[in-house]
Structure formats: structure tokens, C-alpha cells
Amino acid sequence: MLKSNNITRKRCFVFALIAFAVFALLVFLFPYSGDDWAWGSEIGIERLKNHFDNYNGRYAGNLLVMALTRSKLLDIIVTAFSLVCVCVFPKLYSGSDRFATLPLAFTLFLLTPKTIWAQSVVWTAGFSNYIPPILLLVLYLIIVRNIFEDGAPQYNKFLPIVTAVTGFTASLFMENVTIYGLALSAAVIIFSFVKFRRFFAVQLTHLAGCIAGTALMFSNSVYVEIVGAKDGYRSTAISEGLLNTLITHVNTIVTHYFVNNIPMILAVTVLCSALAFILIKGSNYGKKQKAAKVSIIISIVSFALILLKRPLMLLAGGRGTAVFNLIALLAVLAHFCTVFALVIICIEDRNKMLKSLFMLLSIPVLIAPLLIVNPIGPRCFFPPYFIGIIFCVCLFDYITDIVSLSERQVFTMNTAFSAAGATMLIFMLVIYVPIHSYDVKRNEYAVKQAEAGYETVTLCKLPHKAYVWTGDPDKKPWNTRYKLFYGLDQNITFEFLDCKEFDKWASEFDKEMSEK
């Protein structure tokens, strides 16, 4: 067993190194876009000089994006390391000794819906606010995961300092994650007190850090303006109308986290089906098994309704949208409730059941604040998506623990997940290699034209537009920010060509320049 564990550790270490190299390559290919051009220019400096007052209270996220947009090397290192953590933290939280959990998490991560991916992974400004805070909170859960064991936890004497810093820092990125951090920290303390009848310094200092960070974030004057409906971009349900906001945002949540997120919902459904099958086949058929059978049938039917929403709406030709939205909402609620029930019914190890429920219940807690704020976009759903990955890994860990697998079956499982991850990686490279190529070419020719005195500069639109957030500076304020970022005269105007037309234009431009 010791030898097997050592082999698994070596494989995990090699996997982490390979994943870092892979993610470093992808981040190298990702272009700066949208708000990145603002943060990396004098606009970012002006915001800093003003201490981000009347802008937002995301102090840690703002400072991070300013650094990452000024050094591509730093961007590559920080982002690649963070994405490795996205793949490794699920294994650490679950406590699994299976190597397969790593390629499983890697594959699920690369299957992130493209709208969420473009806004929270590719877009540097999005990454800086949405990924680091949830990683810091999950890191805290990894530190205190022994609360899910039978014996009273023991902690290193220096850990309270670490948890205070992580709690404080995690609260200075994204508002809904800040609120989740408070709820999570309080829940851990309450859970531990009920179970062990004592408080732990590690947990108390984390809550103190979260409270201090939350107070600092919301001390920014902009939040008073948002609540008072004086901010031109952001608002709350109070100013926009509670009922209208709730209806609109419920539909947005259902769309981004469920309808557009079929691979994740499928993975959860399959894993829950496996749990139910194991329970039904492994013991005498009774009330528990009957409840599991009914739950999994409801889960599968609700998944099918979620899956079919978009094609059915297309067939309806835009008619009955409200009805389809209502059906999808009911399907989502049914699916969540049956998954919750199946975790309680089927996972007989109480500690692993509670560990899984902590992740499952984290999803609505993360999403709930989005119901009452405007605007919300796909990037807001990366934190709950990451929690969904951890939940899947927890279910997978339990299933593989209670099912006896041969070495050949383990090898097949590892190979299948690794092959799926490699396939997704190839897909990403096919998308982002040409994006990077045209981004570099566009920026080079923009500078060349400006230096040659052109008043109208020809640019190309990036290919695979859906995989880059605001990748083209074709309207305000992006064109102004693009010029600032690349040092172009603000009086210059842009005209755009598609990639093939731009290639022809570039050849003619080079020929013209060589003749001068």
C-alpha cells in the first residue's frame, strides 16, 4: 500500500508539472482584451491614484490585474499556477488517493462553458476577480477538512495567521464570493462546535479576516451610490424593481449554470446514477432503495428537460418562451433536490456525505447574491462551476472507494480521463493558436500604420470570437482603451477586416512600405 501511494504521489506531481506547462502555453496564447487594455494603461494608474474610490471595493483583484496586464510573463506564471490549483484542489479537498481524480478535474475544467471560459479564464480582468478568491476559500476548506473526520482536529500553531490572511484577501475580489466567504467561515465554525463542542483558533481567525475584508470592500463609496441608484453601470433589485429583477436573473442563472452547462450536469447525473445503482444492487430492497430509485428517475427526467430546452425553443420559433423558462426552472429545482437527496440516501460514510453536501450547498449560496444585483454575466458563474468540479470529484472518490476495481480497470479509467483531457486540450489549441497569431499580427500592423502616419488604421477581427471576451476594439470604450494600451494616437480611427481580407491587405501594405 505504501509503495502504491508513493507511485500515486509521483504521478500526481508529474501531472501537476505537465498541467502547468499546458496552461502556461494556453495563457501565452490568450490575448489581452476589453478591460485589460484599460488596466494596463494610464486608466489603471488613475484608478490606483484614487485608491479605487467610487469604482469598486475589489482592491486585491484590481491590484492583481494591474500587475498581470503589465507583464505577460507574470500573467503566464500566476494564471497557469492558479489553473493547476483548479485541477489539484478537488483531489486535496476530497482526500482521494486516486490519480484519476486529477485528469477528471482537468477535463471538467476544460469543459467549462465557453461564455464562462472566455470571461473568467481567458480575459485577464475576469480571471483576476473570479478565480483567485474561490481558490483561497477552497484552500481554507482544505486546511480545515479534518472537521469531516471523527477525531478532534489538530492544527499547526502558525495556521491561524495563514487563515486570517487568506480570509481577508479572499474578501477583496468579488462581492458574491465575499458574501459566500462569510457564510462558509461561519458554517465551518458552527459545524465544528456542534460536532466537537469547542472553537478552533484557525477557524475564528479566518472569520475575523473575512469580516475585516468585507468591511474594507463595502466601505468603498461606490456601494452607497449603487444602492441609491446613482451608479450608471451597476444597480440592485431595489432600484430596478424586485420582481422584474428576480425573474430576469433566475432565467440568466438557469441558462448559464444549467442549460449551457450540460457536460457538468451530465457528470453529476451519471455519478448520482452510479450511487443509486450501487445502493439498490448492494442490499435488500427497502424504503431507502425505493427512495433512491425514484430520485434517480426524477434526476434523469429533469436532466433531459434541461438538455432539451434550447432545441425545443428553436422548434417553437420563439413562441412560449415564458413556458419553456418555467419548465427549465422546475427541472433545475427538481434536479438539485434529487441530487441532494441521493447524496444523503446513498453515501453511507457520514463524513464523506457531509463533505459532499458542503460543496453542493455552496453552489446556491454562491449564486443567491446574483439574484438582486445588476449586471450579471457568465463570468459570475465560474466560482460555482469550480465548486461543481469539486462536488463531482467527491462523488467519484466515494464510488471508487466502495467499488472493488482491478488494476486493469484502474488503468483503463486513468487512460480514459487522460485521453478526454488531451482531446479537450487539442481543441483549445486549435481555437487559440490562430487567435494568438492574428492578435500579434494585428497589434504589430496597428503600430506600423501609426508610425507611418496613417489616420485610419486597418485592423482584423479576431477569429473564434466567442472564445475571447470583447476581443475587438470596434466600439467605445474599447477602441479608446486599445489605443492607450498600445500607445496609439487617440485621433486615429479604425476600420476592420476579417482574417482572410486582412492577410491580403497586410501583403499589400508590406509591399507598399518596401517600395518607399
N, C-alpha and C positions, 0 to 999 in steps of 0.2 A: 504493500500500500504506500509506504514512504517513497519507494522508487517511482511508483506511478504518479504521486503528487509532484515529485521533482521534475518528471518529464512534462507534466501539465504546466508547471510554472515556467519551464524553459520555452515551451510552445507559446504560452501567453506573452512572454517577454519578446519573443521573435515577432509575434503577431503585432504587438504594440509598435515595434520599430518599423515594420512594414507599413502599418496603418499610418504612422507619422509621415513616412516618405510619400505615401499615396496622397494623403491630404495636403502635404506641402506642395506637391505638384498641382493639385486642383486649385489651391489658393493662389499659386503663381499664375494660373490661367484666368482666375476671376478678375474682371475689370473693376476699377473704381467707377461708381455711377451715382446719380442723384445727389443726395445729401453728402456723400463722400466728397464731392467737389467743393461743397461749402465748408465742411470741417477741415479739409486740407488746405484751405486758402485763408485769406485775411478775415473772412467772415467768422471762422472758428476762433481766431485770435481776438476779435472784437467781443465775441460771446464770453471768452475766458476773462478778458479785462473787466467785463461787467459782472464777473462771478456767476454767470448764467442766470442772473436775476431777471425775473419776468420772462424767462424762456422755459426752463423746467428744472426739476429737482433731481435729475438723473446725473448727479455730479460724477460718479465713478464711470458711468457709461460715456459721458461727454469727454472726460479726460482720456479715456481709452481710445475712442475713435479719433481724437485729435492726434494721438501718437501713431496709430495704425495707418492713418492716411498720409503721414509724413515719412514713413519708412516702409517700403514694400517688404523688406527682409523681416522687419519686426512683425508686420502683418502676417507673413507666412508662418513664422515661428509660433506666435501666440495663437493664431487661429487653428493651425494644424494640431498643436498640443491640446487645445480645447476640444477639438473634434475627436481626438484619440480618447479623451476623458468621456465623451458621449458614448463611446463604444465599450469602455472598460468599466465605468461606474455601475452599470446594471449588474455585471458579474459580481462586483465587490459588495453591492448592497444585498443581493440575493444570497451571497455566501456560497455560491455554487463552486464545485470543484471540477466542473465540466468545461473543457476547452470550447465546445460547440456554442456556448453562450456568447463568445466573442464574435465569431462570424455571423451569428444570428442577429446580434445587436447592430453590427456593421451593415448587414443587408437591410434591416428595418430602417436604419438611419438613411441609407442611400435611397430608400423608397419614400422618403418624406415627400408629400405632395409638392408639385413644382412651384406653386404660388408661395407656399411657406418656405420652401428651399431658397427661392430667389430672393425673398425679403429678409430672411434671418440667417442664412449661411453665406450666400454669395455677396450680398450687399454688406459692405463693411460697417456702415452705420447701423444696420439692423442687427448684425452679429454682435456688435459691441453692447447693445442694450438687452438682447433677448437670450443669449446663450450663457455668458458668464454668471449671471445671478442664479439661474436654476442649477448650474453646476456647483456653485458654492453651497446652495441649500442641500443638494443631494450629498455633497461631501460631508456636511454636518450629519446627515442621516447615516452615512457610512460609519462615521466616528461613533455614533450612539446606537448602532444597530444591535448591540448586545442587550438592549432592552427587550428584544424579542427572544432572549434565551431565558432559561429557568433561574439561573443564579443571579444574584445582585451584581450589576456591572461594576467594574473597577476601571479607573481612568488615570492616565499619566497626570502628574501634578501641573504640567505646563499646558495641558489641553484647554483649560478654561480661557487662557489668553487667546489661543487659536480660535476657539469657537466664538469668542466675543468679537474678534476681528472679522471673521467670516460672516457673522450675523450682521454686523454694522455695514460691511462692504456690500453684501448682497442686497441690502435695502436701498442702495443708491443707483439702481439701474432702471427698473421698470415698475410702474405703480402697482399693477395687479400682482406681480411677483413679490413686491414688498409686502403687500397685504397677506399673501399666502405665507410668506416667511414668518410673520407674526402668528398666524393661525397654526402653522406647523410647529413652531417653537413651543407655543402654549400647549398644543396637543401632546407633544413628547413629554413635557413636564407632568401633565395630568395623568397620562398613561403610566408613567414611571411611578408616580406617587400611589396610584391605585394598586399597582402590581407589587411594588417593593416597600411601600409605606415610608418613603424618605425622598428628600430632594437631593439633586446632584449639582455640584458647582458648575460642571461642564454645560449643563442644560440651562441653568439660571443665567450664566454669563452670556450664552447665546441669545436668550430672550432679551437681556439688557442691551446687547449690541443691536438687535433688531429694532427695539424701541427707540434707541438713540438715532439709528439710521433713518427710521421712519419719520421721526420728529424733524431731523435735518432736511429730508426730502420735501416734506409738506410745509416747511417754513418758507419755501420759495414763494414769492408774492404772486406768481402766475396762477397758483391754485385758487386763490381768492377770486381772481378775475374769471377763471373757468366756471366756478360755482355761481358767480354773479352774471354769467352770460356776457362777459365783456371781452372774451378772447375770440379772435376772428377765426381760429382753426379748430379749437377744442371746445367741447361743451359737455354737459351732463343731461341726464334724463329729466332733471328738474326744469331746466330751461327749454328743452326740446319737446317736452310732453312725455310723461312716464309710459303711458300705454303704447304710443306710437314707437317710442324708442325700444321698448321691450319686444314688440312684435318684429320689428326690423332686425334687431340684434339676435333674437332667437333663431331667425332664419339664417342669418350670417353664420352663427355658431354651428348650426346643423350642417350647413353647406361646407364650411372649411374643415371642421373636425370629423365629420362623418361621411357626407356624400362624396367629398373629394379625397377621402382617406380610406379607400376601400382595402388596400393591402393590410393596413393595421387592423381594421375591423375584422377582416377575414382571418388574420392570425389569431386574434382574440377568440373568435368564434370556433376555430379549429382546436385551439388549446382547451377551451372550455368543453368542447365536444369530447375530447380525449379524456378529460377529467370525469365527465359523466359516464362515459363508456367503461372506464376502469372501475368506477364505483358500482355500476349496475352489474357488471360481469364478475366482480370480485367477492360478492357476498349474497346472502339470501335476499330475495326481492321483498322490500318492505316500503314503509312510508317515505323513507329517505331516498330510496332508489326511484320511487314513483315521482317524487318532487323533482329529482334531478332530470328524469326523462321529460317531464312536462316543461321544465325550464329550458332545456336544450332545444326542444321543438320550437318554443316561443322565440328563443335566441336566433335560431336558423331562419325562421319566417321573418323576423324583424330585420335581420341582415339582408335578406332577399328584397324586402321593401326599400331599404336604404339603397341597395345596389341598383334597383330598377327605377328610382325616382327620375333621374335625368333622361334616360331613354323614353320613359312614358310621357314625360313633359314634352319631349320633342315630337312624339307621335300625336299628342294633343294639340300641337300647333299653337301653344301659348294660352290655351283655354284651361280654366280650372286650376290656375296657379295656386290660389289660396288653399284649395282642397289638397293638392299634392304636398304643399308645405306642411299642412296639418298632419297628413298621414306620415310624412317623414319624421316629424317631431314625435308623434306617438310611437313610431318604430324605434327611434333613438331611445326614448324613455324606457320602452319595453326591453330593449337590448341591454341597456345599462343595468336595469333592475334584475334581469335574469342572470347576467354575469355576476353581479353582487351576490345573488342567491346561490349560484353554483360554487363560488369561492367558499362560502360558509358551509354548504352542504358537502362538498366533495373533498376539500382539503382537511384531512383528519389530523394533521400535525397543527396544533393550535398556534404555535409560534409562527410557522410559515403562513398560516391563514391570516393572522393579524398583520404580518409583514406585507402580504399581498394587498390586503384591504387598505393599508396606509397609502399605498400607491394609487389604488383605484379611486379612493375618496379624494385624493389630491387633485384629480382631474377636474371635478366640478368646482372645487374651492378655487383653483386657478382661473377657471373660466367665468365664475359668477360675477366678479367686478366688471367684466366686459359688457354686462347687460345694461349698465347705466352710464357709460361714457361714450363720447364720440370724438374722433372716428376710431373704428377698429378695423384692422386689416389682417391679412393672412399671417404676417409676422407675429401677431399676438398669440398664435396657436403653437409656436414651437415649444415653449415650456411644457404645456400639457401633452404634446406629442412625445417629447422625451420621457415624460413620466409613463406614457403608454408603452414605450420600449421597455422600461424597467419592469412594468407590470407583466408584460409578455415573458420576459426572462425569468421572473419569479415563478410563473406558472410552468414554464418549461423545466426549470430546476426541480420543482416538486414532482412533475410527471416522470422525469428521468431518474429521480431518486427511488420512486416506488415501483418502477418497471425494471425488471432484470434485463439488461442489454448485453449481448455478446460483444467481444472485441470487434468483430466484423461489422456489427450493427453500429457501434460507436464510430468506427472508421467511415462507414457509409454516411452517417449523419454529419460528421465533420466535413466530409468531402462535399456533400450536397449544399450545406450552408456556405462553404467557402466558394464553391462554384457560382452560387447565386450572387454572392457579394462581388466576385470577379466580373460577372456579367453586367451588373449594375455599374461597376467602375468603368468598364469599356464603354457603356452607354454614355456616361458622364464625359469621358474623354472625347467621344465623337461630337458631343454638344459643345464643349468648352474650348477645344483646340482651335476651331475656326473663329469662335468668339474672340479669343485672345489675339489671334492673328490679325483680325480686322480692327480690333481695338488699338493695337500697337500701330498698325498702318495708318489708321485714321488720325491718331494723335500726331504722328510724325508729319503727315502731309498738312495737317492744320498749322503746325508751326512753320513749315516750309512756305506755305502760302502767305502767312502773316509776315514772315521775314522778307518775302518778295514784294510786299506792298499791296497785296490783294485786299480789296474792300469787301468782297463777297468770297467766303471760303467754302469750298466744297467738301462735305463730309459724307461718310457712308453710314447707313443704318446697320447696326449690329445684327448678325444672323441669330436665329433661335430667340427671338425677342422675349418669349415667355419665361426664359431661364435667367434673365437679368432684369432687375428692378430699375425702371427709368434709365435704361442704358443709352438712350439717345437724347442729346441736348436740343430737342426740336421745338421747345416752347419755354416760356418763362415759368419759374425762375431758373430752370436747369441750364439754359443757354448762357445766362449771366454767370452762373457758378462755374460752368465748364471753362469759360474764358478766364476767370480768376484763377482757377486751379492750374491751367496750362500757360498762364501769363500772356494771354491774347488781349488785344485792344478791344474795349467794350463797344466801339463803334462798328466793329466787324459784324457782318450779317452772315448767316449760314444758309446753304442750300444742301439738300440731301439726295443721295442716290442709293439704289440698292447695291448689294455687294458686287454683282457682275458688272453693272454700269460703272461702279467706282473703279474697278480694276482697269477697265478700258480708259476711263478718264485719267487715272494715275499714270498709265503708259504714255498718254498724250502729253500730260504735264511734264513728265521726266524728259520727254523728247524736246519739248519747248524750252525747258530750263537748260538742257545741254547745248542748245543752239545759241543761247545768249552769251 
